[in-house]
Amino acid sequence: MTDFDKICNDAGFGDLKVKNRKGDIPLKRQAVWCKMYMDFGNYRQIGIQSGRSHATVMQGVRRFTDLFNTGDTKAIEVWEKIEKM
């Protein structure tokens, strides 16, 4: 399974386990969850690694996917950083 902390560090996002909803931290966290879900597909395990519930992860993956699919520039920019790893 892809490791939450490894993706965060490799993409240059830093620590996204913090309980912070300011700025683009939630979007970056959701992008990492989306990447992990695409690679592994288990909300529960992703939640355990990131210190969140499976429901929070599921909602975050949906939200990020919706933003990305509608062409949100910030979501696309964050996703490109993850894809460059």
ZIHU-V372528 format. One record per helix or strand. SS is the DSSP state (2 for helix, 1 for strand). FROM is the first residue (numbers start at 0). LEN is the number of residues. Records with the same first field share a line. If there is no record, write none. Layout:
SS->FROM-LEN  FROM-LEN
This chain:
2->3-8  24-15  42-8  53-16  72-11
